[in-house]
Amino acid sequence: MQYRPHNYQKYATDFILNHTSAGLLLAMGLGKTVITLTAIGELLYDTFEISRVLIIAPKRVVESTWEQEAQKWDHLKHLRFSRVIGTVKQRRAALKAPADIYLVNRENVKWIVEECGNSWPFDMVVIDELSSFRNPASQRFRSLRRVLPRITRIVGLTGTPTPKGLINLWAQLYLLDRGERLGRTLGGYREQYFKPGRRNGYVVYDWILRPGAQQAIYDKISDICVSMKAEDWLELPKRINVVRSVQLPEEVMEEYHEMEKQQALLGEQTVIANGAADLGNKLQQFANGAVYADDGSVRAVHDEKLKELEELVEEANGQPVLVFYAYKHDAARILTRLEGAKLLETDDDVKAWNRGDIPVLLTHPASAGHGLNLQQGGHIVIWFGMTRDLELYQQGNCRLDRQGQKENVIVYHIIAECTRDEDCLPVLEGREVTQRDLMEALKARVKRYERRDGYDENNEKPN
């Protein structure tokens, strides 16, 4: 197929060509893969400025997206790929294979840096989903940082560089410019642009931007970063968000309420958190319908969400649906319940879905949130298990809600009433919700339960 780039795609490709360090902060659906591959092809075979490229990406994207994208376009079909995945023996063989572009999943960044040692062979590195390197304490960041002086060109790609705030931008920019714009240390970045928010002694829970800091940061990085929103450039189909509420059985809610009260009490302590976090995780499992016991076994507690999922699939009337689950036991129960449901595991599953061969495709948002092109297979998304991670939510929906989608995308959210599911909605609607807000909402619900059970404000039951 002949590539006829949109004006913004040509601009973005030229931006990579004209900058040895480039950050493309492109919204989902704008085609950052073909943009980048077009630049790579020119640098390899037209100007001969580079010889070997390493692309770091989520594992599923390594397995399918980049190579498939190259095969779609006439001007990219000559590019040779080698996927550095699998066993150590397989990865070593892939590194030795003759290729233009080597693909490695981000979990193996530390391995590939150590394996190559002083013979680092890649003069260009592309980080697909740069936001996954936002933690400067992570092994992947530290490992890649070691080889930055040996990299001639570096490109960072992401649609959501700061899903949790600008405090997370420092590490990503450091990989692009080695600290030239936002400082050489995270501490210096914080000191210059932020002030401490909530804290307990020396422990700071969040950082607040100083007046004028946001624009100052944008100005600092504007020369090596380009940002585009899909709505500015494309006519994307309208997305319809739908909430489908389910009411849990009374006996299940009684057990849920008792656990929620325990979490609220833990949240009152000066030092929270493992106990409250573990309970919160278990509460989310309760909302979905099953919980892990201490011995690792699974105890089913209700099937209300499964019933609602069945109804939604039936309402789809044969149209394929993409279902996001939160826990392994969610997927296991769905697979047992729904005939024809398939877990997304391989590249063949992606192809089968896009052909329309899979009526119900299950995946976890963390494993399919980035890079996978699933828009040809359907236009209905169902969130069986809710998430509070705005980035995962946005990226998950954009597997279908992206360029090439010909239908209105419908996103269903199965919400268990009076549970943590309801706390997720403000986050996913783009409203900032802090941990303090969540705890206040939790305590308000507990008080409501106590009033319902006949307790007064002093937590005493009248005679």
C-alpha positions as CSV (number, residue, x, y, z in Angstrom):
1,M,0.0,0.0,0.0
2,Q,1.3,3.4,-0.9
3,Y,1.9,5.8,2.0
4,R,0.2,9.2,1.6
5,P,1.0,10.9,4.9
6,H,-1.2,13.6,6.4
7,N,0.5,16.9,6.9
8,Y,0.9,16.3,10.6
9,Q,2.5,12.9,9.9
10,K,5.0,14.5,7.5
11,Y,5.7,17.2,10.1
12,A,6.4,14.6,12.8
13,T,8.7,12.6,10.6
14,D,10.7,15.7,9.7
15,F,10.8,16.5,13.4
16,I,12.6,13.2,14.1
17,L,14.9,13.7,11.1
18,N,15.9,17.2,12.2
19,H,16.4,16.4,15.9
20,T,18.9,13.9,17.3
21,S,16.7,13.8,20.4
22,A,13.0,13.9,19.9
23,G,9.9,13.4,22.0
24,L,6.7,12.7,20.1
25,L,3.8,13.2,22.5
26,L,1.2,12.0,20.0
27,A,-2.4,11.1,21.0
28,M,-3.5,7.5,20.3
29,G,-4.5,7.0,16.7
30,L,-2.3,9.5,15.0
31,G,0.0,6.9,13.6
32,K,3.3,7.3,15.5
33,T,4.5,3.9,14.4
34,V,4.5,4.7,10.7
35,I,5.8,8.2,11.4
36,T,8.8,6.8,13.2
37,L,9.4,3.9,10.7
38,T,9.4,6.4,7.8
39,A,12.1,8.5,9.6
40,I,14.1,5.3,10.4
41,G,14.0,4.2,6.8
42,E,15.3,7.5,5.6
43,L,18.1,7.7,8.2
44,L,19.2,4.1,7.3
45,Y,19.0,4.0,3.6
46,D,18.8,7.6,2.3
47,T,21.2,9.7,4.5
48,F,23.1,6.7,6.0
49,E,23.2,8.5,9.4
50,I,22.5,5.3,11.4
51,S,23.2,1.6,11.0
52,R,21.3,-0.2,13.7
53,V,18.1,0.7,15.6
54,L,16.8,-0.7,18.9
55,I,13.1,-0.3,19.6
56,I,12.0,-0.8,23.2
57,A,8.3,-1.5,23.6
58,P,5.7,-3.5,25.6
59,K,6.0,-7.2,24.8
60,R,2.8,-7.6,22.8
61,V,3.8,-4.6,20.7
62,V,7.3,-6.1,20.1
63,E,5.6,-9.3,19.0
64,S,3.3,-7.8,16.4
65,T,2.8,-4.1,15.9
66,W,6.0,-2.7,14.5
67,E,6.8,-5.4,12.0
68,Q,3.2,-5.6,10.9
69,E,3.1,-1.8,10.3
70,A,6.2,-2.0,8.1
71,Q,4.6,-4.7,6.0
72,K,1.6,-2.6,5.3
73,W,3.5,0.1,3.4
74,D,5.4,-0.2,0.2
75,H,8.2,2.2,1.3
76,L,8.9,0.2,4.5
77,K,8.7,-3.4,3.3
78,H,12.5,-3.6,2.8
79,L,13.2,-3.0,6.5
80,R,14.5,-6.1,8.3
81,F,13.4,-6.8,11.9
82,S,14.7,-9.1,14.7
83,R,12.7,-9.6,17.8
84,V,14.9,-10.0,20.9
85,I,12.5,-12.0,23.0
86,G,12.1,-15.5,24.4
87,T,14.7,-17.6,26.2
88,V,18.3,-16.3,26.7
89,K,19.4,-18.5,23.9
90,Q,16.7,-17.1,21.6
91,R,17.5,-13.5,22.5
92,R,21.2,-14.0,21.9
93,A,20.5,-15.5,18.5
94,A,18.2,-12.6,17.6
95,L,20.9,-10.1,18.6
96,K,23.3,-11.8,16.1
97,A,20.8,-12.0,13.3
98,P,21.3,-9.5,10.5
99,A,18.6,-6.8,10.7
100,D,18.0,-3.1,10.6
101,I,15.7,-2.9,13.6
102,Y,15.9,-4.9,16.7
103,L,12.9,-5.1,19.0
104,V,13.1,-5.8,22.7
105,N,10.4,-5.7,25.5
106,R,11.1,-3.2,28.3
107,E,11.5,-6.0,30.9
108,N,14.6,-7.1,29.0
109,V,16.3,-3.6,28.8
110,K,18.6,-4.5,31.7
111,W,19.5,-7.8,30.1
112,I,20.3,-6.3,26.7
113,V,22.5,-3.6,28.2
114,E,24.4,-6.1,30.2
115,E,24.6,-8.6,27.3
116,C,26.0,-6.0,24.9
117,G,28.4,-4.5,27.5
118,N,31.0,-2.3,26.0
119,S,30.1,-3.4,22.5
120,W,26.8,-1.5,22.4
121,P,25.8,-1.7,18.7
122,F,22.7,0.5,18.5
123,D,23.3,4.1,17.3
124,M,19.5,4.9,17.4
125,V,17.0,4.0,20.1
126,V,13.3,4.4,20.0
127,I,11.3,4.1,23.3
128,D,7.7,3.2,22.5
129,E,5.6,4.4,25.4
130,L,8.2,6.6,27.0
131,S,5.9,7.1,30.0
132,S,6.8,3.6,31.1
133,F,10.3,4.9,32.0
134,R,8.9,7.6,34.3
135,N,10.4,6.0,37.4
136,P,14.1,7.0,37.7
137,A,14.6,4.2,40.4
138,S,13.5,1.4,38.0
139,Q,16.0,-1.0,36.5
140,R,15.0,-0.2,33.0
141,F,15.7,3.5,33.5
142,R,19.0,3.0,35.2
143,S,20.2,0.5,32.6
144,L,19.3,2.6,29.6
145,R,20.9,5.6,31.3
146,R,24.2,3.8,31.3
147,V,24.4,3.6,27.5
148,L,23.0,7.1,26.6
149,P,26.5,8.4,25.7
150,R,26.8,5.7,23.0
151,I,23.4,6.5,21.4
152,T,23.6,9.0,18.5
153,R,19.8,9.4,18.1
154,I,17.0,8.8,20.5
155,V,13.2,9.1,20.1
156,G,10.6,8.8,22.8
157,L,7.0,8.0,21.8
158,T,3.9,8.3,24.1
159,G,0.4,9.5,24.0
160,T,0.2,10.1,27.8
161,P,3.6,11.4,29.1
162,T,2.2,12.7,32.4
163,P,-0.9,10.7,33.4
164,K,0.0,11.2,37.1
165,G,1.3,14.8,36.8
166,L,4.3,16.7,35.6
167,I,6.4,15.3,38.5
168,N,6.8,12.2,36.4
169,L,8.2,14.0,33.4
170,W,11.8,14.3,34.6
171,A,13.0,10.8,34.0
172,Q,11.4,10.7,30.5
173,L,13.1,13.9,29.5
174,Y,16.4,12.9,31.0
175,L,16.6,9.9,28.6
176,L,16.2,12.4,25.7
177,D,18.6,15.1,26.7
178,R,20.6,13.7,29.8
179,G,19.3,16.4,32.0
180,E,20.0,19.4,29.9
181,R,16.5,20.9,30.1
182,L,14.9,19.8,33.4
183,G,18.1,19.3,35.4
184,R,20.5,16.4,36.0
185,T,18.7,15.2,39.2
186,L,15.1,14.6,40.2
187,G,15.7,16.5,43.4
188,G,16.8,19.6,41.5
189,Y,13.8,19.3,39.3
190,R,11.4,19.1,42.2
191,E,13.1,22.0,44.0
192,Q,12.9,24.3,41.0
193,Y,9.3,23.6,39.9
194,F,7.4,22.1,42.8
195,K,6.7,22.5,46.5
196,P,5.8,19.7,48.9
197,G,2.1,18.9,49.3
198,R,0.8,16.4,51.8
199,R,3.6,15.0,53.9
200,N,4.4,13.1,57.1
201,G,7.7,14.2,58.5
202,Y,10.3,13.8,55.7
203,V,7.9,11.6,53.6
204,V,6.2,13.7,50.9
205,Y,3.0,12.1,49.4
206,D,2.5,14.5,46.6
207,W,4.2,17.6,44.9
208,I,2.4,20.8,43.9
209,L,3.5,22.9,41.0
210,R,4.8,26.3,41.8
211,P,3.1,29.3,40.2
212,G,4.1,29.6,36.5
213,A,6.0,26.3,36.7
214,Q,3.8,24.4,34.2
215,Q,4.4,26.9,31.4
216,A,8.1,27.1,32.3
217,I,8.5,23.3,32.0
218,Y,6.6,23.3,28.6
219,D,8.9,26.1,27.4
220,K,12.0,24.2,28.4
221,I,11.1,21.1,26.5
222,S,9.4,22.6,23.5
223,D,12.5,22.5,21.2
224,I,12.8,18.7,21.3
225,C,9.2,17.7,22.0
226,V,6.1,18.0,19.7
227,S,2.6,17.4,21.0
228,M,-0.5,16.7,19.1
229,K,-4.1,15.7,20.0
230,A,-6.1,13.5,17.8
231,E,-9.1,15.8,17.8
232,D,-6.9,18.6,16.4
233,W,-6.0,16.5,13.3
234,L,-8.5,13.7,12.7
235,E,-12.2,13.1,12.4
236,L,-12.5,10.3,14.9
237,P,-15.8,8.5,15.5
238,K,-17.8,9.7,18.5
239,R,-17.2,7.6,21.6
240,I,-20.2,6.7,23.7
241,N,-19.6,6.0,27.4
242,V,-22.2,3.8,29.2
243,V,-22.5,2.8,32.8
244,R,-24.3,-0.5,33.6
245,S,-24.8,-0.8,37.3
246,V,-25.3,-4.1,39.1
247,Q,-26.6,-4.6,42.7
248,L,-24.8,-7.2,44.7
249,P,-26.7,-9.7,46.9
250,E,-27.4,-8.6,50.5
251,E,-25.2,-11.2,52.1
252,V,-22.3,-10.2,49.9
253,M,-22.7,-6.5,50.7
254,E,-22.7,-7.3,54.4
255,E,-19.3,-9.0,54.1
256,Y,-18.1,-6.2,51.8
257,H,-19.2,-3.5,54.3
258,E,-17.3,-5.1,57.2
259,M,-14.1,-5.2,55.1
260,E,-14.6,-1.6,54.0
261,K,-15.0,-0.5,57.6
262,Q,-11.7,-2.1,58.5
263,Q,-10.0,-0.3,55.6
264,A,-11.5,3.0,56.8
265,L,-10.1,2.4,60.3
266,L,-6.7,1.6,58.9
267,G,-6.8,4.7,56.9
268,E,-7.1,6.8,60.0
269,Q,-3.7,5.7,61.2
270,T,-0.7,7.9,60.7
271,V,1.2,5.2,58.9
272,I,-1.1,3.4,56.5
273,A,-0.7,1.4,54.2
274,N,0.0,-2.2,53.4
275,G,-3.0,-3.4,55.4
276,A,-5.3,-0.8,53.9
277,A,-3.9,-1.3,50.4
278,D,-4.4,-5.1,50.7
279,L,-7.9,-4.7,51.9
280,G,-8.6,-2.2,49.1
281,N,-7.4,-4.8,46.6
282,K,-9.6,-7.4,48.1
283,L,-12.6,-5.1,48.0
284,Q,-12.1,-4.6,44.3
285,Q,-12.0,-8.3,43.9
286,F,-15.3,-8.6,45.9
287,A,-16.9,-6.1,43.5
288,N,-15.9,-8.3,40.5
289,G,-17.2,-11.5,42.1
290,A,-14.3,-13.5,43.5
291,V,-11.4,-13.1,45.9
292,Y,-8.1,-14.8,46.5
293,A,-7.8,-16.6,49.8
294,D,-4.7,-16.5,51.9
295,D,-3.6,-19.8,50.5
296,G,-3.9,-18.6,46.9
297,S,-7.2,-20.4,46.2
298,V,-10.1,-18.5,44.7
299,R,-13.5,-18.1,46.4
300,A,-16.4,-17.0,44.3
301,V,-18.7,-14.6,46.1
302,H,-21.2,-13.6,43.4
303,D,-21.9,-13.7,39.7
304,E,-23.8,-10.4,39.1
305,K,-21.1,-8.9,36.9
306,L,-21.0,-12.1,34.9
307,K,-24.7,-12.0,34.3
308,E,-24.4,-8.3,33.2
309,L,-21.6,-9.3,30.8
310,E,-23.7,-12.0,29.3
311,E,-26.5,-9.5,28.7
312,L,-24.2,-7.1,27.1
313,V,-22.8,-9.8,24.8
314,E,-26.3,-10.8,23.9
315,E,-27.3,-7.2,23.2
316,A,-24.3,-6.9,20.9
317,N,-26.2,-9.4,18.7
318,G,-23.2,-11.1,17.2
319,Q,-20.9,-8.0,17.1
320,P,-17.5,-8.7,18.6
321,V,-16.7,-7.2,22.1
322,L,-13.4,-6.4,23.7
323,V,-13.5,-7.1,27.5
324,F,-11.0,-5.8,30.0
325,Y,-10.6,-7.7,33.2
326,A,-8.6,-6.9,36.4
327,Y,-7.7,-10.2,37.9
328,K,-6.8,-13.7,36.6
329,H,-9.8,-15.2,38.3
330,D,-12.0,-12.7,36.4
331,A,-10.7,-14.0,33.1
332,A,-11.0,-17.7,34.3
333,R,-14.7,-17.2,35.3
334,I,-15.5,-15.3,32.1
335,L,-13.9,-18.0,29.9
336,T,-16.0,-20.6,31.7
337,R,-19.2,-18.6,31.4
338,L,-19.1,-17.3,27.9
339,E,-19.0,-19.6,24.9
340,G,-16.5,-18.5,22.3
341,A,-14.6,-16.1,24.6
342,K,-10.8,-16.1,24.0
343,L,-7.9,-14.7,26.0
344,L,-5.6,-12.4,24.0
345,E,-2.2,-14.2,24.1
346,T,-0.5,-14.2,20.7
347,D,-0.2,-12.3,17.5
348,D,-2.5,-14.9,15.9
349,D,-5.2,-13.8,18.4
350,V,-4.8,-10.2,17.2
351,K,-5.2,-11.3,13.6
352,A,-8.2,-13.5,14.3
353,W,-9.9,-10.6,16.2
354,N,-9.3,-8.2,13.4
355,R,-10.7,-10.7,10.9
356,G,-13.9,-10.9,13.1
357,D,-13.2,-14.5,14.1
358,I,-13.4,-13.9,17.9
359,P,-16.7,-12.9,19.4
360,V,-15.4,-12.0,22.9
361,L,-11.7,-11.1,23.3
362,L,-10.4,-10.9,26.9
363,T,-7.3,-8.9,27.9
364,H,-5.8,-7.1,30.8
365,P,-5.4,-3.3,30.2
366,A,-1.7,-3.5,31.3
367,S,-0.9,-6.0,28.7
368,A,-2.9,-4.6,25.8
369,G,-3.0,-1.0,26.7
370,H,-0.2,0.2,24.3
371,G,0.3,-0.2,20.6
372,L,-2.0,-3.0,19.6
373,N,-4.3,-2.1,16.6
374,L,-7.6,-3.8,17.3
375,Q,-9.9,-1.3,15.7
376,Q,-10.7,-3.5,12.7
377,G,-12.2,-6.2,14.8
378,G,-15.0,-4.3,16.6
379,H,-16.2,-1.2,18.2
380,I,-17.6,-2.3,21.6
381,V,-15.4,-2.2,24.8
382,I,-16.6,-3.6,28.1
383,W,-14.8,-2.9,31.4
384,F,-15.6,-5.9,33.5
385,G,-13.0,-4.9,36.2
386,M,-12.6,-1.2,36.8
387,T,-9.3,0.6,37.1
388,R,-8.2,3.8,38.7
389,D,-5.2,4.2,36.4
390,L,-6.2,6.9,33.9
391,E,-3.4,6.0,31.5
392,L,-4.4,2.3,31.3
393,Y,-8.0,3.4,30.9
394,Q,-7.3,5.8,28.0
395,Q,-4.9,3.5,26.3
396,G,-7.2,0.5,26.6
397,N,-10.2,2.3,25.1
398,C,-7.9,3.6,22.2
399,R,-7.3,0.0,21.0
400,L,-10.7,0.5,19.3
401,D,-11.2,4.3,19.5
402,R,-8.5,5.2,16.9
403,Q,-7.9,6.0,13.3
404,G,-9.3,3.4,11.0
405,Q,-12.4,2.8,13.2
406,K,-15.5,3.1,11.0
407,E,-18.1,2.8,13.8
408,N,-19.1,4.8,16.9
409,V,-17.1,3.2,19.7
410,I,-19.2,2.2,22.7
411,V,-17.5,1.8,26.1
412,Y,-19.5,0.0,28.8
413,H,-18.5,0.1,32.4
414,I,-20.0,-2.6,34.7
415,I,-20.2,-0.9,38.0
416,A,-21.1,-2.7,41.3
417,E,-23.2,-0.3,43.3
418,C,-21.9,1.1,46.6
419,T,-18.4,-0.4,46.0
420,R,-15.0,0.9,45.0
421,D,-16.1,0.7,41.4
422,E,-18.0,4.0,42.0
423,D,-14.7,5.6,43.2
424,C,-13.1,4.9,39.8
425,L,-15.5,7.0,37.8
426,P,-14.3,10.5,38.7
427,V,-10.7,9.5,37.9
428,L,-11.7,8.1,34.5
429,E,-13.8,11.1,33.7
430,G,-10.6,13.2,34.0
431,R,-11.2,14.7,37.4
432,E,-8.2,14.6,39.8
433,V,-8.9,12.5,42.8
434,T,-6.4,12.2,45.6
435,Q,-5.9,9.4,48.1
436,R,-7.4,11.8,50.7
437,D,-10.5,12.2,48.6
438,L,-10.9,8.4,48.3
439,M,-10.6,7.9,52.0
440,E,-13.2,10.6,52.7
441,A,-15.6,8.9,50.2
442,L,-14.9,5.6,51.9
443,K,-15.6,7.0,55.4
444,A,-18.8,8.7,54.1
445,R,-20.0,5.3,52.9
446,V,-19.1,3.6,56.2
447,K,-21.2,6.3,58.1
448,R,-24.0,5.6,55.7
449,Y,-23.9,1.9,56.5
450,E,-23.8,2.6,60.2
451,R,-26.9,4.8,60.0
452,R,-28.6,2.2,58.0
453,D,-27.7,-0.4,60.7
454,G,-29.1,1.7,63.4
455,Y,-25.9,3.1,64.9
456,D,-25.6,6.8,66.1
457,E,-22.8,9.2,65.4
458,N,-20.8,7.9,68.3
459,N,-20.9,4.4,66.8
460,E,-23.2,3.2,69.6
461,K,-26.4,1.3,68.9
462,P,-29.4,2.5,70.9
463,N,-31.0,0.0,73.3
